[in-house]
Amino acid sequence: MIRIGKISYWHVHAEEYTQQVLDNPHSELAAIWDEDPVRGEQKAAQYGVPFIADLDELLQREDIDAVVVDAPTNLHHEVMVKAARAGKHIFTEKVIAPTLQEVNEIMNEVAKAGVRMAVSLPRLYEAYTLAIQEVLDSGRLGKLTEARVRLSHNGAIAGWLPAHFYSKEQCGGGAMIDLGCHPMYLVRLFLGMPEQVSAVFGYVTGKEVEDNAVVILGYGSGAVGIVEAGFVNARSPFSVEIHGTEGSLLFGLPQEKILVSSSEGSGWDEVEAGDRLPIGFDQWITHIQEGKELNFNLEIARDLTSLMEAANLSAQEHRAVRIDELKG
């Protein structure tokens, strides 16, 4: 049984990950720490586990094997470095950290400690993603020329997103670094890493972080990646659009069907999706038990931070940012 220390309920998905701990037959919730003691005590009472007010004390406990991190993004580096040095396995909400330098420091500590780390990138494992990747691998679309992925919601205009999600200090950004992570790592999956990144951020509701964003990824091949995210869209379905020299693929426009049109067929053909992979948390637990690394997950997560750091820099300086400019 993997005994889990839950680190913070700051993130909107913290309850979801707690449920994943409880649902997995090989993990159990052992204790809670929170940078907000009142919230932490409430959650500890709710789940019937101890609240540990001191993070170092929680990490030194012998009855805790691993941690699930849902702390503010600006605390990730401190929390995860301490966790790794204490020999605790780590599952964390994306992003690992706001900058490539911080991510590399965390990963170096993880490697030195020999602990298993995984990042929540749930759309990597969805059935539609696996089916889309199969189409791309088949060459049916020819040479890829464009991938566009959009994800948005109405959190900033409907008032349900927590106020601290608009804190630039705590989050490292707004709609792009939060919601935009998912389309960003999917475009990275489909097209690989770009050479340069250009971002335009919008501030519809006047927050200190962007609530509307588009990032364009430029590739040496001539391909273009488009990543879109927003907190200000009432009805905007999650969608994937991929084009190549021999065909196109659509998903979620608006139905959740994978449609492909190519020189191999006539019109639009539906591609059936198979089974999804296990959720990231369950994969992490299995890898802890088997002593295996989640190399692909960590590769995508590291690249995700590079892309987010470049996007933030591009929006700030109003220019295209080359990936090789980043200091890792």
N, C-alpha and C positions, 0 to 999 in steps of 0.2 A: 504494500500500500504506500503510495506517494503522498506524504503529508505536506499540505500546501499552506504557506503563509500568504494571505491576501494583502497586497500593498496598495491601499487607497481605493476610495470609491469616487474619485474625482471625475472619471470618464463616464460618458453616458452608457457605455456598454459594460460597465463594471458588474452590474447585476447578472448580465448574460454570461459573463465568464465565471462568475460564482456558480451559476447553475450548471455550467459545463463541468466544473470541479465536482459538484454533487452528483451529476449524472454518470460520470465515468466510474466504473466499478473498481478501478485501480487507484483512485485518488480520493482524498478527504480534506475538508477544510479544517485546519488546525488552529489558526490564529489570524488576527487582523491588526494591521497598523494603518493609520491614516494621518496625513499632515493636518487634518482637521479633527481634533480629538473628539468633539461632540458627535460628528458624523461617524467616526470610527466606533465609538462606544455604542451608538444606536445600531450599527450594523452587527457588531459583535453580539449584542443582546438579541437581535433578530435571528441570527444563525446559531446562537448558543455556543459560541466559542470565545476564548479570551481576547480582550483588547489589550495590545501591548503598546504603551505610549511611546516607547523609545525604539527607534528603528534598529539600532545596533543590538539591542537586547533580543528583538525578534530574530534577527539574522544569526545570532549566536546560539539560539535554542537547538538542542539536539533532536527535539521532536518535530522539527521542520526540515524537510528535504528540498523544497523548491518554493519559488514565489511566482505569483501572478501579478504583474505590474500594471496598474491603471492610474498611476500618479500623473500630475501635470507633466507635460512634455519637458519643461525646463528642469525637472527633477530626475529625469530618466538616467542621465549620466551618473549622478551621485548614487542613486539607488542601485543601479545595476552593477556598477563597479564594486560597491560594497557587498552586494549579493554574491557576485562571482568570487570575490576574495574570501567570503565566508563559506564557499563550497556549495552554494545553493543553485540548483537548476533554475532557469529563467524562461517564463512565457510572458510576452509583453504586447500591449496594444501598440499599433503602428502610430507614428514612426518610432524607430529605435531612439533617435535623437535628431535635433534639427540640423546638425552639421556633420559632414563626413569625418572630420577630425574626431569629434566625440564618438561617433560610431566605431571608428577604428580603435580608439582607446578601450571602449567597452568590449569589443570582440577580442582584443588582445588579452584582456583580463579573463574573459571566458575561456579562451584557448589555454592560457597558463593554468587555470584552475581545473580544466578538464570537465567542466560542467556542460550540460546540454541546454541550448538556447533555441527558442523559436519565436517568431513574430506573427501576430494575427494578420494574415493576408487572405481572408476567407474566400474571395472570388477567384483565387488561383485554383481552388479545388471544386468549384461548381461544375455541374455536368455540361452546361453550355460552354464554359471555357475549354474544357477538354475536347468537346466536339468541334469547336472552332479551330483549335490548334491542330486537330487531325486534318481538317480541310486544308489549312495552310501547309502542313507538312506534305500533303499529297501533291502539291504543286498545281492544284486545280485553278487557282487564281493567277498563276504565272508569277512574274516578278512583282513583289509587293511595292505599291507606290504610295499608299496612304492607309493609315489606321486612325480612326476617330472613336473615342469612347467618352460618353457623357453620363454623369451622375449628379443629381441635384435634389433638393427638397425645399420646403417652405419654412424651415426652422426659424429664420430671422424675421419673417413677416407674420408668422402665426404665433410666435412667442413661446414655443415649447423648448427651444434649445437653451441650455443653462447659460446664465450671464457670463460665467468664466470662460466659455468657449469663444468669447470675443476679446479675451485678454491676449495681446500680442506677446507679453512677457511669458505667460504660462504656456501658450499654445505654439508660439513660433510662427504664427500666421493665422489665417482664417479658413475659408471654404476650401482652398486648394490643399493645404497641408493636412486638413482633416478629411473631408469627404473626397477631395481630389486624389488622395492616395490610391484609391481603388482603380479609377481609370488610368492613373499614371502607371501603376505596376502592370496593368493589363497591356497597355501600349508597349511598355518595355518588354513584356513577354512576347508579343506578336512581332515586333520590329527589331528588338535588341536595343542596345544603348546608343543614343544619338551622339553626334559630335557637338551640337549646340542647342541651347534652350532659350526661347523667347516667351515672355509672359506679359499679359495685360490683366490687371486687377481692377475690379469695379467695386464701388462703395455705395450701394443703393440705399442702405439704411443708415449710413453715416457712422458706422462703427469704426474702431481704430484698426480693425483687420478687414480684409476683403471679404465680401459676401457673394461675389460674382467673379469668375475667373476663367481665363482661357490660356493654355500654355501650348506653344508650338515647338515640336522637337524636329530638328534638322539632321538629316543623315547624309553621309558621303555618297550613298547610292543615288541620291535624288529623292528618296522617299520622304514623306512628311508624316509626323505623328501629331494628333490634335487631342488635347486633354481638356475637358470642360467640367466645371463644378460650380455649384451655387447653393446658397441658403435662401434664395428669394424667388423660387419658381414654384408656382402652385401646382402645376401638372406638367411634369417633364419626365418622361419615362427613362429609366436606365437603358442605354442603347450602345450598340457596337456597330461600326461601319468600317469595312475593310475593302480596299480596292487593289487590283493588280492589273498587269498587262493582258491577262486572259479572262478576268472575271471579277465579280464583286460579291460580298457577303454582307447581309444585314441581320441584326438581331435587336428585338425590342422596339421596333418602329411601326406601330406601338406594341404589337403582340410579341410575346416571348417565344418566337419561333425563329429558328436559324434558316434563312433563305439564301440560296446561292444561285447566281446566274453566271454562266461561263460559256466558253466556246464548245465545251463538251456536251451541253444540253440546249434545250430551247425553253425560254421563259425562266421563271423562278422555281427552283426545286427546294422542297423542305428537307433539311438534314435532321434526322432524329438524334437526340442526345441520349447517351447511356446513363450509367450510374455516376454519381459524384464520388469524389474521394472522401475519406474520413475528414472531419473538421480538424483544423490546425492543432487545437488543444489535445485531441485524442492522439494525433500523430506524435505530438511531443511526449506524451506519457509513454507511448510505445517505444519511442527512441530512448527515453531514459532507461526503461526496463532492459532494452537490448543493447545499450551502450553505443548507439549509433548517432551520427551527426545529421542534422537537417540542412545539408549543404545548399541545396537549391533554394530553400526558403530563405536562408541567410544571405545568399547571393542576391536574390531579388530585393530583399529588405535593405541591404547596403546600397544597391543601385537606386532604390527609391529615395533614400535620404540625399544622395548626390543630386538627383533630379529636382527634389524639393528645394534644396539649398540653392541650386542654380536658378530655379524659377523665382525665388524670393529676391535674389540678387538682381536678376533681370528686371523685375518689376520696380525695384528700388532705384536702379541706375538707368532705366529706360534704354536698355541695349540687349543684344544677344550675348549670352554667356556661354563660353566653351566649357565643356565638362573638364577638360584638362587644366582649367584655371583653378579648380578647387584644391584646397590644401588638405590632404588626408593624412 
